[in-house]
Amino acid sequence: MDTMTNPMDQLHGYYFEDLEEGMTDIFAKTITDADIITFAGISGDTNPVHLNHEFASETIFEGRIAHGMLTAAFISTVIGTKLPGPGCIYVSQALRFKAPVRSGDTVMATCTITKLIPEKHFIEMKTVCSVGGKPVVDGEATIMVPTRVK
């Protein structure tokens, strides 16, 4: 092991200097009933459209749907664990919910760097969650990224 290397560097994601417009990463997960129930418990959002089949069947969705914020949370997974990864800080996120997500659907969150803002060490990203290639959530995020230069 190189004694000159800080072991914490191995936990770190990208530094601002490593990033370029167009870089993309993804995370995919199949939503389960347990995910929906757990998210309801953690968030306190117990809207019956998420938890009660009989109630949800009478809505425009004609059945239970996952929480929109559960789906959007996979954007945070990409940003916090992959691109730019550990060490970055979420500054803002705009979201548009386009279609429902149901238990059994596989959500693919895709984040793409659209702009570098060197004076602030910020990046802007296009964020999209899709099911079967169809966008269900889209938006834009601003992220603060650590720099090697202190």
N, C-alpha and C positions, 0 to 999 in steps of 0.2 A: 504494500500500500504506500502511496506517495504521502509522506508526512507533511508536505507543503499544501495539500489539498484539504479544504474544509469539508468534513463529511456532510455538513448541512447542504452543501452545493448539490449533492446527489438527490436531495428531496425537492430541489427547486425546479420550476418550470422554465419556460423561455425567458430570457431577458429582452428588454425592448430592442436592443441592438441586433437580436437574432431574427426579428420579425420582418415580414414583407407583406404588402398588399397581395391578396389572393390566397394566402395560406388558409387551409380549411382543415377542420377535424370534426369527427362525429362521435355520437354515443347512441346506442340502440337498446331498448328494453321492451319486453312484452309486459303489458299491464295486467295485473292479476286482481282478483277480488280482494285479496289480502292487502295489496298496495293501496287500493281505494279506502278500505276500512282503516288501515293504519294512518293514511294521510288525514282522514276525517278526525281521528283521535288526536293526532299531533297538532293539526291546525285549528281544531274546534269547529270546522265547517261541516256540520251534520245535515246540510240541506238534503231532504229526502230524495231529490233527483239523483243523488249519488248512492243512496243507501237502501231505498225502499222500492222494490220492483213494482208493486201495485201503484204507488204514487207516480213513479217515473213513467209508467206505461200510459198514463193519462196526459202526459206532456207532449210538446212538439217532437221530443226525442224518441218517444215510443219505447222507452226502456232506460235503464240506469246508464249513466255516463260517468266517466272519471272527472275529477276536478280539473278545471283548466290550469290551475296553478301547479298541480301535480305534473301535468304534461310539460308546462313551461320550466319546471325545475330541472329537466334534463338539459336545458340550455346551460344552466349553472354548472351541471356536471361536466360538460365539455370545457367551459371556461375555467373552472377551478381545478380540473384534474388533467386536462390535455392541452388546450390552446387558449390562452398562453400558459395555463397551468398553475401549480402551486406558487404562491407568493403574490399573485395578482389581486387586485381589489376591484370589485364591481362598483361602478360609479352611477350608472343608470341603465334602465331597460325599458323600452317601449314594446308593448305586445298588442297583437290583434288576434282574437280568437275566431277561427274561420269555420271549424267543423268539430263535432263531438268526437271524443275518444271513448271507447268501450273496453271493458275487460276482455282480454284476448287479443287486442290490437297491439302490434309492435310499433312503437314510436321511435323514429329516428330523428335525433336532434343534430342539426348541422350548423356550424358557426364558421363564418368566413370573414377574414380581415378585409375591410373596405378602405380604411384610411389610417395612416400613422400621423400622430400629432407630437412631433419630437420635443417641442418646448415644454410640454406637460408630461411627457412619457405616457400618453394616452393612446389607445387604439379604438377605432370604431369597428363594429362587426355587424354583419347581416346575420340574423338568427332565424332559423326555420325548424319547426317540428313537423314531420310528415308521417302519414300512415299510408302504406301502399303507394307511395309516390305522390300522394295528395297532401298539400299543406293544411295542417290543422291549427297551427299557431305560427305567426311570423312577426318579426320585429327587428329592432336595432338595439345594440348595446354599446355602452362606452365603458372601457376598462382601463384602470391604471396599472401599468406594468413596471416592475422593478428594473432598474438599470444597473449595469456593471459599474458605471462611472458614479462615484459617490460625491 
